[in-house]
Amino acid sequence: MIIASAPDFVEYWTGFRRRTMEAVVAYHDRLHAESVAIFGALTSDDLTRRCTTPGGVEITVWKWLRAMVEHEAHHRGQIHLMLGLIGRPAPPLFGLTEEEVRERSR
């Protein structure tokens, strides 16, 4: 999907707004549980093996997992932007709101 402008994006995002918070949280919780089970089963040998990314790059498993965390941070930024476009506050990071982080940074 290509979004050419902010209004196009807001129109796309409104479909997401029709989902209930409970449905979104349940989906997140299910994926989190699946991920914890997979990561918990990895051995030290598994982490040092090489794997191939969807882009065809060979990389060690531990580096691939680190890249997933970095990618998650990228998507968190996208969500922050999306919520701002529809006038919703972003959820707190590490238990602090944006205002609390600013206040404690002084």
C-alpha positions as CSV (number, residue, x, y, z in Angstrom):
1,M,0.0,0.0,0.0
2,I,1.3,3.4,-0.9
3,I,0.0,6.5,1.0
4,A,0.7,9.7,-0.9
5,S,-0.5,12.2,1.7
6,A,-1.5,12.6,5.3
7,P,-5.2,12.8,4.4
8,D,-4.9,9.5,2.5
9,F,-3.3,8.0,5.6
10,V,-6.0,9.3,8.0
11,E,-8.6,7.8,5.7
12,Y,-6.8,4.4,5.8
13,W,-6.3,4.6,9.6
14,T,-10.0,5.2,10.3
15,G,-10.7,1.5,9.4
16,F,-8.4,0.5,12.3
17,R,-10.4,2.8,14.7
18,R,-13.4,0.6,14.2
19,R,-11.8,-2.3,16.0
20,T,-12.3,-2.4,19.8
21,M,-9.5,-1.9,22.2
22,E,-10.2,-5.3,23.7
23,A,-9.7,-7.0,20.3
24,V,-6.4,-5.2,19.7
25,V,-5.1,-6.1,23.2
26,A,-6.2,-9.7,22.8
27,Y,-4.4,-9.9,19.5
28,H,-1.3,-8.4,21.0
29,D,-1.4,-10.7,24.0
30,R,-1.7,-13.8,21.8
31,L,1.2,-12.8,19.6
32,H,3.3,-12.0,22.7
33,A,2.6,-15.4,24.2
34,E,3.6,-17.1,21.0
35,S,6.8,-15.1,20.8
36,V,7.8,-15.8,24.4
37,A,7.3,-19.5,23.7
38,I,9.5,-19.4,20.6
39,F,12.3,-17.2,22.2
40,G,12.3,-19.3,25.4
41,A,13.0,-22.4,23.4
42,L,16.1,-21.0,21.7
43,T,19.4,-22.4,23.0
44,S,22.8,-20.7,22.9
45,D,23.7,-22.8,19.8
46,D,20.5,-21.6,18.2
47,L,21.4,-18.0,18.8
48,T,24.8,-18.3,17.1
49,R,23.5,-20.2,14.0
50,R,23.1,-18.3,10.8
51,C,19.7,-17.7,9.2
52,T,18.5,-15.9,6.1
53,T,16.3,-12.8,6.4
54,P,13.3,-12.3,4.1
55,G,15.6,-10.0,2.1
56,G,18.0,-12.8,1.4
57,V,20.8,-11.6,3.8
58,E,22.6,-14.2,6.0
59,I,22.9,-13.1,9.6
60,T,23.2,-14.8,13.0
61,V,20.0,-15.4,14.8
62,W,20.9,-13.2,17.7
63,K,21.5,-10.3,15.3
64,W,18.2,-11.0,13.6
65,L,16.4,-10.9,17.0
66,R,18.1,-7.6,17.8
67,A,17.0,-6.2,14.4
68,M,13.4,-7.2,15.3
69,V,13.6,-5.0,18.5
70,E,15.0,-2.1,16.4
71,H,12.1,-2.7,13.9
72,E,9.6,-2.6,16.7
73,A,10.9,0.8,17.7
74,H,10.4,2.0,14.1
75,H,6.8,0.8,14.3
76,R,6.2,2.4,17.7
77,G,7.2,5.7,16.0
78,Q,4.7,5.0,13.3
79,I,2.0,4.4,15.8
80,H,2.9,7.5,17.7
81,L,2.5,9.5,14.4
82,M,-0.8,7.8,13.5
83,L,-2.3,8.5,16.9
84,G,-1.2,12.1,16.6
85,L,-2.9,12.4,13.2
86,I,-6.2,11.2,14.6
87,G,-5.9,13.3,17.7
88,R,-5.3,10.5,20.2
89,P,-2.6,10.4,22.9
90,A,0.1,7.8,22.5
91,P,0.4,5.2,25.3
92,P,3.1,5.8,27.9
93,L,6.6,4.3,27.3
94,F,8.1,2.6,30.3
95,G,5.1,3.8,32.4
96,L,5.7,7.5,31.7
97,T,3.7,9.8,29.5
98,E,5.4,12.2,27.1
99,E,4.8,15.1,29.6
100,E,6.3,13.1,32.5
101,V,9.4,12.3,30.5
102,R,9.8,16.0,29.6
103,E,9.3,17.0,33.3
104,R,11.9,14.5,34.6
105,S,14.4,15.5,31.9
106,R,14.8,19.1,33.2
